[in-house]
């Protein structure tokens, strides 16, 4: 039970830090005119991902097993890392 609670606490802290940081990043890269639309889209896509992601991951895990699912997840992390490294410095 301690492991479960420590995992949940770690996930909560990580989610809180990530969400706040990414929201600030979206705000920095949006112009004043499009900031509301950008932040709304960001939050909407995030909500959609929190619903569809676990469902898709569960299906992949069930059909192909754990090795494939984790390998695919690790491979897909290359895309946002590549995008993040190529971001120019914000104007603000």
Phi and psi in degrees as a GROMACS rama.xvg file:
@    title "Ramachandran Plot"
@    xaxis  label "Phi"
@    yaxis  label "Psi"
@TYPE xy
-61.3831  -38.3175  UNK-2
-64.3251  -40.235  UNK-3
-62.8148  -46.6955  UNK-4
-67.0751  -37.5968  UNK-5
-68.6068  -36.619  UNK-6
-65.0001  -42.8139  UNK-7
-65.1083  -39.8261  UNK-8
-65.1756  -42.8141  UNK-9
-62.7969  -42.5733  UNK-10
-64.4161  -40.1418  UNK-11
-64.7266  -44.7501  UNK-12
-65.2743  -44.9628  UNK-13
-62.539  -42.2073  UNK-14
-65.0226  -42.3448  UNK-15
-63.3181  -43.7797  UNK-16
-68.7526  -40.2858  UNK-17
-67.1186  -46.3257  UNK-18
-62.493  -44.8324  UNK-19
-64.3608  -42.4339  UNK-20
-66.3474  -43.9653  UNK-21
-68.9271  -35.8735  UNK-22
-63.0726  -42.6284  UNK-23
-63.6339  -38.947  UNK-24
-64.5645  -43.5236  UNK-25
-62.3707  -40.7905  UNK-26
-62.9328  -40.9073  UNK-27
-65.6784  -36.0107  UNK-28
-90.0661  2.53784  UNK-29
-104.431  144.327  UNK-30
-74.3207  165.312  UNK-31
-61.7029  -33.6765  UNK-32
-71.5091  -31.74  UNK-33
-108.085  8.09285  UNK-34
-62.6457  -43.5673  UNK-35
-64.0677  -43.7781  UNK-36
-64.4354  -42.3158  UNK-37
-64.3645  -46.2166  UNK-38
-67.5963  -37.6671  UNK-39
-64.2237  -42.6995  UNK-40
-64.8134  -42.1473  UNK-41
-58.7941  -47.5294  UNK-42
-67.9895  -36.348  UNK-43
-66.4849  -46.6936  UNK-44
-64.8456  -33.9888  UNK-45
-64.5082  -41.5112  UNK-46
-64.9495  -42.7947  UNK-47
-61.9393  -40.3448  UNK-48
-66.4726  -35.6226  UNK-49
-70.0931  -20.5813  UNK-50
-89.2882  -51.9197  UNK-51
-76.5258  -31.4212  UNK-52
-59.4649  -53.3643  UNK-53
-62.9618  -33.5465  UNK-54
-66.0765  -48.4441  UNK-55
-63.6074  -41.7628  UNK-56
-65.2072  -37.8005  UNK-57
-65.2855  -41.0537  UNK-58
-64.7214  -45.4062  UNK-59
-61.7113  -41.5071  UNK-60
-62.4497  -41.2583  UNK-61
-69.1307  -42.5442  UNK-62
-77.901  -41.6625  UNK-63
-112.85  -11.0164  UNK-64
93.9301  174.817  UNK-65
-71.7305  -38.637  UNK-66
-61.8456  -45.1971  UNK-67
-64.9171  -44.3463  UNK-68
-61.9119  -46.2333  UNK-69
-70.5654  -36.7785  UNK-70
-65.1084  -41.3823  UNK-71
-64.9813  -42.8649  UNK-72
-61.4996  -42.7246  UNK-73
-66.5418  -39.1546  UNK-74
-66.7889  -40.752  UNK-75
-66.7174  -21.4222  UNK-76
-70.6623  -14.1443  UNK-77
-66.2082  -36.2658  UNK-78
-62.4918  -54.8176  UNK-79
-65.6747  -30.9294  UNK-80
-64.5825  -42.3015  UNK-81
-63.7139  -44.7198  UNK-82
-63.2801  -43.1487  UNK-83
-64.6206  -36.6413  UNK-84
-71.4271  -21.4209  UNK-85
-96.4341  2.15047  UNK-86
-67.7052  133.664  UNK-87
-76.9262  164.963  UNK-88
-66.6588  138.531  UNK-89
-68.294  152.896  UNK-90
-75.9051  -22.0998  UNK-91
